[in-house]
Amino acid sequence: MKTISIEQLICGMYVVSAKTSDAKSLRVQGLISSTAQIELLRSKNVVQLTIDSSKQQVTELAAPDDSAFNMASATPDSVKLSPRQSLKKHSVAQEIKQAQSLYSQAKSLQKRAFADITNGKAISVADFKRCAEGFIDSVFRNQDALLCISRMRDKDAYLLEHSVNVSILMSIFAKYLKLDENIIVELATGALLHDIGKIQVPNEILNKPGRLTDDEFVIMRKHVEYSRDILMQTEGISAISLDVAANHHERLDGRGYPAGLTQAQISMHARMIAIVDTYDAITAQRVYKSGQTCIKALKILRADSPAHFDLELVKQFITAIGMYPPGTLVLMESEKLAMVLENNPTRLTCPIVKVFYNAKQRHYLPAITVNLADAKCDDAIKSAVNAEDYGIDIKKFFNQFIMPA
């Protein structure tokens, strides 16, 4: 059993009991399977809950159990789907070109916003919202396409690509948690803007090819305050977007910055972006360093939980994007290299991959698609690897074998 605050409550947790702000106990028990249940608890002035971690639903969220969760409101027999939920599902091949176009547009928008700030002009939140809406639509059609595109990084464009990738990951994460779609838009918008203040950090520090000195790190950390101040003066910014931008470097143990907030002071949304921002930073390719593999990044997030990150949210994030997100290069037990194309949601370690290289003999193979979850498949992933270790131009391979002609 574990006691948490209402701010820490997320879908997938199993509630045993609850207390209101005036210390009254409520009879409530069952699985939290929708944000509507969380909002219902808030409306009852619930501030503290006891959860049973052994009944946590991490890999997939069960359907609401109104008989067990006796405060859940009744739902109609037929649930009306939102326009996004009704979108026709695409294959990766069908969605990939649209995803690439959205990604390019987002990078151009970032570049223009940096120029506007430098020239003393206001940035357009409406433009960033439209960009976020495009990401979210693509995620609802097939999230694996954008995940794949986001892995094809340009080591010279970290500043532009990082916020774009964080927005994509936040969209996927929030969709998995079944958050309200209006909230997903605000989260994705805030993620696109979360590092906007870096334009005010001196270039010699921002792009330094190596470890920052203590004094340089103090200056670098100021980017969060710069982002907050810019957005507070920006017309149309929402409280949620501002929250994720202002608090993405806060940590549960109070060792984050700029405010040194502690657990109860950090919203669920800020906890989400802390995880996503760290994951993307660890896996990023930069001019002066290679990115870590996805598995290494996930291990770091787990190791730093619950001190820095919310452990339950980390588990949910891993399930949302997969153990080997699309675009990941993997070494197979057969000593062949493959690129992950799609996740198998029910078997996170057995995605669909494109095999294309013999790592032992160091030569390319005719590219073939393999579903590792197929009972007839006699191969499996040994580890995630970096393309540089094999002298492979991963973007060239991607454009040749993954992008449709």
C-alpha positions as CSV (number, residue, x, y, z in Angstrom):
1,M,0.0,0.0,0.0
2,K,1.2,3.5,-0.8
3,T,-0.2,7.0,0.0
4,I,-0.2,9.6,-2.7
5,S,-1.7,13.0,-3.4
6,I,-4.4,13.6,-6.0
7,E,-1.8,15.3,-8.2
8,Q,0.1,12.0,-8.4
9,L,-3.0,9.9,-9.4
10,I,-2.8,8.6,-12.9
11,C,-4.7,6.1,-15.0
12,G,-3.8,2.5,-14.2
13,M,-3.5,3.0,-10.4
14,Y,-5.8,0.9,-8.1
15,V,-7.4,3.1,-5.4
16,V,-8.1,1.5,-2.0
17,S,-9.3,4.6,0.0
18,A,-9.5,8.4,-0.2
19,K,-9.5,11.4,2.1
20,T,-10.9,14.9,1.4
21,S,-9.4,18.2,2.2
22,D,-11.3,18.3,5.5
23,A,-9.9,14.9,6.5
24,K,-13.1,12.9,5.8
25,S,-12.7,9.4,4.5
26,L,-14.6,8.3,1.3
27,R,-15.6,4.8,0.5
28,V,-14.0,4.4,-2.9
29,Q,-12.1,1.4,-4.3
30,G,-11.1,0.3,-7.8
31,L,-9.0,0.8,-10.9
32,I,-8.5,4.3,-12.2
33,S,-9.1,3.8,-16.0
34,S,-10.0,7.2,-17.2
35,T,-9.3,10.9,-16.5
36,A,-13.0,11.4,-15.8
37,Q,-12.6,9.3,-12.7
38,I,-9.7,11.5,-11.5
39,E,-11.7,14.7,-12.2
40,L,-14.6,13.2,-10.3
41,L,-12.4,12.6,-7.3
42,R,-11.1,16.2,-7.5
43,S,-14.7,17.5,-7.6
44,K,-15.3,15.6,-4.3
45,N,-12.3,17.6,-2.8
46,V,-10.2,14.4,-2.5
47,V,-6.6,15.4,-1.7
48,Q,-5.0,12.1,-0.5
49,L,-5.4,8.5,-1.7
50,T,-4.1,5.0,-0.7
51,I,-3.3,2.8,-3.7
52,D,-2.4,-0.9,-4.0
53,S,0.7,-1.0,-6.2
54,S,0.3,-4.8,-6.7
55,K,-2.8,-4.2,-8.7
56,Q,-1.2,-1.5,-10.9
57,Q,-2.1,-1.8,-14.6
58,V,1.0,-0.7,-16.4
59,T,1.1,-2.5,-19.7
60,E,-2.5,-1.8,-20.6
61,L,-5.4,-0.1,-19.0
62,A,-8.4,-2.2,-18.2
63,A,-12.0,-1.0,-19.0
64,P,-13.7,0.9,-16.2
65,D,-15.1,-1.3,-13.5
66,D,-18.0,0.8,-12.1
67,S,-19.0,-1.9,-9.7
68,A,-15.6,-1.7,-7.9
69,F,-15.0,2.0,-8.4
70,N,-18.3,3.0,-6.7
71,M,-17.8,6.7,-7.3
72,A,-17.4,6.4,-11.1
73,S,-20.2,8.0,-13.0
74,A,-22.4,5.8,-15.2
75,T,-21.5,5.7,-18.8
76,P,-23.9,5.2,-21.8
77,D,-24.0,1.9,-23.5
78,S,-22.4,3.3,-26.7
79,V,-19.5,5.6,-26.1
80,K,-19.2,8.4,-28.7
81,L,-15.7,8.6,-30.2
82,S,-14.0,11.9,-30.7
83,P,-13.1,13.0,-34.3
84,R,-9.5,11.9,-33.6
85,Q,-10.5,8.6,-32.2
86,S,-12.5,8.1,-35.3
87,L,-9.6,8.8,-37.6
88,K,-8.8,6.0,-40.0
89,K,-5.7,4.0,-38.8
90,H,-2.8,4.1,-41.1
91,S,0.1,1.7,-41.6
92,V,3.6,3.2,-41.0
93,A,4.1,3.2,-44.8
94,Q,0.9,5.2,-45.3
95,E,1.7,7.7,-42.5
96,I,5.5,8.2,-42.9
97,K,5.5,10.9,-45.6
98,Q,2.9,13.0,-43.7
99,A,4.9,12.5,-40.5
100,Q,8.1,13.7,-42.3
101,S,6.3,16.7,-43.6
102,L,5.0,17.6,-40.1
103,Y,8.4,17.2,-38.7
104,S,10.0,19.5,-41.2
105,Q,7.3,22.1,-40.7
106,A,7.9,22.0,-36.9
107,K,11.6,22.6,-37.3
108,S,11.0,25.5,-39.6
109,L,8.5,26.9,-37.1
110,Q,11.1,26.6,-34.3
111,K,13.7,28.4,-36.4
112,R,11.3,31.2,-37.2
113,A,10.4,31.6,-33.5
114,F,14.0,31.9,-32.5
115,A,14.5,34.5,-35.1
116,D,11.4,36.4,-33.9
117,I,12.6,36.5,-30.3
118,T,16.1,37.6,-31.4
119,N,14.5,40.5,-33.3
120,G,12.2,41.5,-30.5
121,K,9.1,40.1,-32.1
122,A,6.3,38.2,-30.4
123,I,5.9,34.5,-31.2
124,S,2.6,33.1,-32.4
125,V,1.1,30.5,-30.0
126,A,-1.6,29.8,-32.6
127,D,1.1,28.6,-35.0
128,F,2.6,26.2,-32.4
129,K,-0.9,24.9,-31.5
130,R,-1.6,24.1,-35.1
131,C,1.7,22.3,-35.3
132,A,0.8,20.4,-32.1
133,E,-2.6,19.5,-33.6
134,G,-0.9,18.0,-36.6
135,F,1.4,15.9,-34.4
136,I,-1.6,14.6,-32.4
137,D,-3.6,13.7,-35.5
138,S,-0.6,11.7,-36.8
139,V,-0.2,10.0,-33.5
140,F,-3.8,8.9,-33.5
141,R,-3.4,7.6,-37.1
142,N,-0.2,5.7,-36.3
143,Q,2.3,7.0,-33.7
144,D,5.1,4.7,-35.0
145,A,5.6,6.9,-38.1
146,L,6.5,10.1,-36.1
147,L,8.6,8.0,-33.6
148,C,10.5,6.6,-36.6
149,I,11.1,10.1,-38.1
150,S,12.2,11.5,-34.7
151,R,15.0,9.0,-34.5
152,M,16.6,10.2,-37.8
153,R,18.4,13.0,-36.1
154,D,20.7,15.6,-37.5
155,K,23.6,16.1,-35.0
156,D,23.9,19.7,-36.1
157,A,20.3,20.5,-35.3
158,Y,19.8,19.5,-31.7
159,L,18.3,22.8,-30.6
160,L,15.6,22.6,-33.2
161,E,14.9,18.9,-33.1
162,H,14.9,18.4,-29.3
163,S,11.8,20.4,-28.7
164,V,10.1,18.8,-31.7
165,N,10.9,15.3,-30.4
166,V,9.8,16.2,-26.9
167,S,6.4,17.4,-28.3
168,I,6.0,14.1,-30.2
169,L,6.8,12.0,-27.2
170,M,4.5,14.1,-25.0
171,S,1.6,13.6,-27.5
172,I,2.2,9.8,-27.5
173,F,2.5,9.7,-23.7
174,A,-0.6,11.8,-23.0
175,K,-2.6,9.7,-25.5
176,Y,-1.6,6.5,-23.8
177,L,-2.7,7.9,-20.5
178,K,-6.0,8.8,-22.1
179,L,-5.9,12.4,-21.1
180,D,-8.5,14.8,-22.5
181,E,-7.6,15.7,-26.1
182,N,-7.6,19.5,-25.3
183,I,-5.1,18.9,-22.6
184,I,-2.9,16.8,-25.0
185,V,-2.9,19.9,-27.3
186,E,-1.7,22.1,-24.5
187,L,1.0,19.6,-23.4
188,A,2.3,19.2,-27.0
189,T,2.3,23.0,-27.5
190,G,4.2,23.6,-24.2
191,A,6.7,20.9,-25.2
192,L,7.4,22.6,-28.5
193,L,8.1,25.8,-26.6
194,H,9.8,24.4,-23.5
195,D,13.3,25.4,-24.5
196,I,12.5,28.6,-26.3
197,G,14.6,30.5,-23.7
198,K,17.8,28.8,-24.9
199,I,18.0,31.5,-27.7
200,Q,19.1,33.9,-24.9
201,V,21.9,31.6,-23.7
202,P,25.3,32.6,-25.2
203,N,26.3,30.4,-28.2
204,E,29.7,29.6,-26.8
205,I,27.9,27.9,-23.8
206,L,24.9,26.5,-25.7
207,N,27.1,24.8,-28.3
208,K,30.2,24.1,-26.2
209,P,31.7,20.8,-27.4
210,G,32.3,19.3,-23.9
211,R,31.4,19.5,-20.3
212,L,30.3,22.8,-18.9
213,T,32.1,24.5,-16.0
214,D,30.1,25.2,-12.9
215,D,29.8,28.9,-13.8
216,E,28.7,27.9,-17.4
217,F,26.2,25.5,-16.0
218,V,24.6,28.2,-13.9
219,I,24.2,30.3,-17.0
220,M,22.8,27.3,-19.0
221,R,20.2,26.6,-16.3
222,K,18.9,30.1,-16.8
223,H,17.2,29.0,-20.0
224,V,14.2,27.7,-18.0
225,E,13.6,31.1,-16.5
226,Y,14.1,32.7,-19.9
227,S,11.5,30.3,-21.4
228,R,9.1,31.0,-18.6
229,D,9.5,34.8,-18.9
230,I,9.1,34.8,-22.7
231,L,5.9,32.6,-22.5
232,M,4.4,34.7,-19.6
233,Q,4.5,37.7,-21.9
234,T,3.1,35.7,-24.9
235,E,-0.5,36.1,-25.8
236,G,-2.6,33.0,-25.9
237,I,-0.3,30.7,-23.8
238,S,-2.2,28.3,-21.5
239,A,-1.5,27.5,-17.9
240,I,-0.7,23.9,-18.8
241,S,1.7,24.9,-21.6
242,L,3.4,27.4,-19.3
243,D,3.6,24.8,-16.5
244,V,5.5,22.2,-18.6
245,A,7.9,24.8,-20.0
246,A,8.6,26.4,-16.6
247,N,9.0,23.2,-14.6
248,H,10.6,20.6,-17.0
249,H,13.8,20.5,-15.0
250,E,12.2,20.2,-11.5
251,R,12.8,16.9,-9.7
252,L,10.7,15.1,-7.0
253,D,13.5,15.3,-4.5
254,G,13.8,19.1,-4.7
255,R,17.2,19.0,-6.5
256,G,15.8,20.3,-9.8
257,Y,15.7,23.9,-11.0
258,P,14.9,26.8,-11.2
259,A,12.6,26.8,-8.1
260,G,13.7,23.5,-6.4
261,L,10.1,22.3,-6.2
262,T,9.4,19.1,-4.2
263,Q,7.1,16.3,-4.9
264,A,3.7,17.8,-3.8
265,Q,4.5,21.0,-5.7
266,I,5.1,19.3,-9.1
267,S,2.1,18.7,-11.3
268,M,1.5,15.5,-13.2
269,H,2.1,17.4,-16.4
270,A,5.5,18.7,-15.2
271,R,6.4,15.2,-14.1
272,M,5.6,13.9,-17.6
273,I,7.8,16.4,-19.4
274,A,10.7,15.8,-17.0
275,I,10.7,12.2,-18.1
276,V,10.2,12.9,-21.8
277,D,12.8,15.7,-21.9
278,T,15.4,13.6,-20.1
279,Y,14.8,10.6,-22.4
280,D,15.2,12.6,-25.6
281,A,18.3,14.4,-24.3
282,I,20.0,11.1,-23.4
283,T,19.3,9.5,-26.8
284,A,20.1,12.6,-28.8
285,Q,23.0,12.7,-31.3
286,R,25.1,15.9,-30.9
287,V,28.2,17.3,-32.6
288,Y,30.4,16.5,-29.6
289,K,28.8,13.2,-28.4
290,S,26.9,10.2,-29.6
291,G,23.5,9.5,-28.1
292,Q,22.9,6.6,-25.8
293,T,20.6,3.8,-26.8
294,C,16.9,3.8,-25.9
295,I,17.5,0.9,-23.5
296,K,20.2,2.9,-21.7
297,A,18.0,5.9,-21.4
298,L,15.1,3.9,-20.0
299,K,17.5,2.3,-17.5
300,I,18.6,5.7,-16.4
301,L,15.1,6.9,-15.9
302,R,14.3,3.8,-13.8
303,A,17.4,4.2,-11.8
304,D,16.6,7.8,-11.0
305,S,13.1,7.0,-9.9
306,P,11.5,7.7,-7.5
307,A,14.1,10.2,-6.4
308,H,14.0,12.4,-9.5
309,F,11.1,11.0,-11.6
310,D,7.7,9.6,-10.8
311,L,8.3,5.8,-11.0
312,E,4.7,4.9,-12.0
313,L,4.8,7.5,-14.8
314,V,8.2,6.1,-16.0
315,K,6.6,2.7,-16.3
316,Q,3.7,4.1,-18.2
317,F,6.1,6.0,-20.5
318,I,8.0,2.8,-21.3
319,T,4.8,1.0,-22.3
320,A,3.7,4.0,-24.3
321,I,6.7,4.2,-26.6
322,G,7.9,0.6,-26.4
323,M,11.2,-1.0,-25.2
324,Y,12.6,-0.5,-28.7
325,P,10.8,2.6,-30.3
326,P,10.5,2.7,-34.1
327,G,13.6,4.0,-35.7
328,T,15.9,2.2,-33.2
329,L,18.8,0.2,-34.6
330,V,19.0,-3.3,-33.0
331,L,21.5,-6.2,-33.1
332,M,19.8,-9.5,-33.5
333,E,20.9,-12.8,-32.0
334,S,21.7,-13.9,-35.6
335,E,24.4,-11.1,-35.6
336,K,22.3,-9.1,-38.1
337,L,21.3,-5.4,-37.8
338,A,17.8,-4.3,-38.1
339,M,15.7,-1.1,-37.8
340,V,12.6,-1.2,-35.7
341,L,9.6,-0.3,-37.8
342,E,6.5,-0.9,-35.5
343,N,5.8,-1.9,-32.0
344,N,3.7,-5.0,-31.1
345,P,1.8,-3.5,-28.2
346,T,1.2,-6.8,-26.5
347,R,4.9,-7.9,-26.9
348,L,7.2,-4.9,-26.3
349,T,10.4,-6.9,-26.9
350,C,9.2,-8.3,-30.2
351,P,8.6,-5.4,-32.7
352,I,8.4,-5.5,-36.5
353,V,11.9,-4.9,-37.9
354,K,13.7,-4.4,-41.2
355,V,16.8,-6.6,-41.3
356,F,19.5,-5.2,-43.6
357,Y,23.0,-5.8,-42.5
358,N,25.3,-8.6,-41.4
359,A,27.2,-7.2,-38.4
360,K,29.7,-10.1,-38.3
361,Q,30.8,-10.0,-41.9
362,R,30.2,-6.3,-42.2
363,H,28.2,-6.1,-45.4
364,Y,24.7,-5.1,-46.4
365,L,21.9,-7.7,-47.0
366,P,18.8,-7.5,-49.1
367,A,16.4,-5.7,-46.8
368,I,13.5,-7.8,-45.5
369,T,10.7,-7.1,-43.0
370,V,10.4,-9.5,-40.0
371,N,7.7,-9.7,-37.3
372,L,9.6,-10.9,-34.3
373,A,6.3,-11.8,-32.6
374,D,5.6,-14.4,-35.3
375,A,5.6,-17.9,-33.9
376,K,7.7,-19.0,-36.9
377,C,10.4,-16.4,-36.3
378,D,13.7,-17.9,-35.0
379,D,15.5,-14.6,-34.3
380,A,15.3,-12.1,-31.5
381,I,16.8,-8.8,-30.4
382,K,20.0,-9.0,-28.5
383,S,20.5,-5.3,-27.8
384,A,20.0,-1.8,-29.1
385,V,23.1,-0.3,-30.8
386,N,24.4,2.9,-32.4
387,A,24.9,3.1,-36.1
388,E,28.2,4.9,-35.7
389,D,29.7,1.8,-34.2
390,Y,29.2,-0.1,-37.5
391,G,30.0,2.8,-39.8
392,I,26.4,2.9,-41.0
393,D,24.7,6.0,-42.4
394,I,21.3,5.3,-40.8
395,K,19.6,8.3,-42.4
396,K,20.7,7.0,-45.9
397,F,19.4,3.6,-45.1
398,F,16.1,5.0,-43.8
399,N,15.6,7.1,-46.9
400,Q,16.4,4.2,-49.2
401,F,14.4,1.4,-47.5
402,I,11.8,3.0,-45.3
403,M,10.6,6.1,-47.0
404,P,8.2,5.3,-49.9
405,A,9.3,6.4,-53.4
